[in-house]
Structures are given as structure tokens and as C-alpha cells.
Amino acid sequence: LDETGMDATCLKLELTESVVMAIGDACGLLQKLRAFGIALSLDDFGTGYSSLSYLKMLPVQQLKIDRSFVMGIGVNSGDEAIIRTIMELARSLGFEVIAEGVETVGQAAFLRQLGCQQLQGFLHGEAVAPVEFRARWSERP
């Protein structure tokens, strides 16, 4: 942040549960990042440690529903039930939710109906090389 001059409130770090659990004093480190104004997102939620007690302690503002659950929309009622539960849990705790791996209009509709704020996946576009990404963003007004 010092090097680039970027405003810390424009930065969001995505951390997987397994990485958070591997960091000594993860809560302390994450609290320091939050104090700078950096937003934190817990990625792959529900696929790793998934201890609900960590949600009370970690200063995260967003949960990411893992692609493995999203792929089950319309196919597996168990995956749909897990997504509903994650959405309700996030809503109760005041977290934003982003769903990963959204590839179909049906998946998007299911997630929107539940109140999912953000969708990520090939439905909206495939990953691009850094050079193309920079070119697209430099063209924006």
C-alpha cells in the first residue's frame, strides 16, 4: 500500500480456511489488516475446517460459496440445502456472500433468489491474461 499509494479500503484479500488456520495468531493478524481498512473474504467456505466458532472471531466481511456446491444447483438437493444454510448464516452474521463457479443462468437465478450479492464464474466471463485485464480496465472511463 505504501509502494502503490492505493487506498486500503479498495483492497479485499481472499483467504482460504486452510491458510487462515495455518497462520499463527491468525485473528491478530487479520485484525491488523482490518484496522488498515482492508476487507477480508473467507474463500472456499464449507470445504475446509468450517468451524463455525471461527466466524465469530475472524474479522471477515464476506463468505465465498465454493464452486463444488454451486455445481450441484439443480442436480443435488443436498448442495442446494448447504447453499441455503450458508446464505442464512451469512445474513444472520451480516456478511456479504459471493458464489464461485457460476456457469449457468439457472445457477445464477437460484443464487439471486436467495439474495446472493455477487456471482463469479464463466457465466460472466472467463479468466484473462494480465495484459488483457489491464487493457480492459484502462479503457474504462
N, C-alpha and C positions, 0 to 999 in steps of 0.2 A: 504494500500500500504506500509506503514511503517512496519507493522507487518509481511507481507509476503515477502517484498523485490521485489514484482512484478513490472515490468516496466509499468507505467501508459498507455503507448501507446498500450499495449496489452489488455487493458480493454475497453469494449464497454458496456455502460448502455442503456438498452431499457426502455423508459418511455412512458406510455400511455398519450394521450392528457389530459384525465381527471385528472391524477396525476399532470401533469405539471400545469394545471390550478388551482389546489388546493394548490399549493405551493406559499407562499408569496414571492415576488421578484424572481420568477422562472428564469427570464432572468439573473439576477445577479448570482444566484447560479449555473446555467448551464455554464455561462461564466467562473466562477472559476474552475469548473470541466474541461472545455476545456483547460484552462491555464495549468492544470497539464498534459495535453496530452490525457485525457480520451475521447474516441469517444462517440457520443450520437446518438441514434436512436429513432425516433418517431414511436411508435408501434400503431397498430390499426388505422392507418391514414384513415380518411374519415368516421369514425364511431362515433366520439365524437363531440367535439366543432368545429373542422375543419375550424377555422377562418384562411383564407389564410394570413392575416396580421401577424399571429404568425410565419409563415415560414420565413418571412423576419427578424424577431427579434431573434428567438431562434437559438442558435449556434449548430444546429443538422447537421449531415452529411448524414443521411440515413432516408428514409421513409420505413415503412413496410406496404405493401398492406394487408389488413385484409382478413382472410380466407373467410369471408362471400362473398366477391367479387370473390375470386378465385373459389369458389364452383359454381359460375354461368357461368364459361367459357364453351362455347359450349351449354349452356342451355338458358342463358338470355343475350340478346344483350345489355341491359342496364348495367349489370355488366361489360361486356367487354368494353363498352364505358367509364365507370368510370375508369377502369384499364388503358386504353389508355391515358386518361386525366392525371391520376396520373403520369404515366411514362413520358409524355411530360413535365409536370410541374417540376418533379424531374430533368429531363435532363436540362431544362432551368435554374434551380437554382443550378445545379452542385451537386445534391445529388445522392448517391447510392440508389438502390431500392432492397428490399428483399420481396418476396411474401411468405406469410404464408399459410399453409394448402394445399400444392400441393400434390395431391394424384394420379393423372393420367398422363400418357405420353402426352395426348392431352393438358392438362393444362400447363405442362412444355414447350411443343412446342410453344404454344400461347405466353407464357411469354418470352421465349428466343427470339422469333421473334420480340418482342417489345423492346428487349435489357435489360431485367431484369437481373441484375448481379448475384443474389443469389436466390435460391429456398429453402424453408424449408417445410418439411411435410413428411407424411408417404411414399411417393414415394421413398424417400431416406433412410427411416428407422424410426422405432417407438421410442418413448421415452424409456429410460432405467433407471434402478435404479442407484443411485450414485456409488455404489460399482462396478457395471458393467462398468459404464462410466470411472471410474478411471482405471480399469483393461485394458480396450481397449486403453486408452491413454498411459498407462505405457508401453504397448507393442510396441508402435510406435518408429521407430529409431530416 
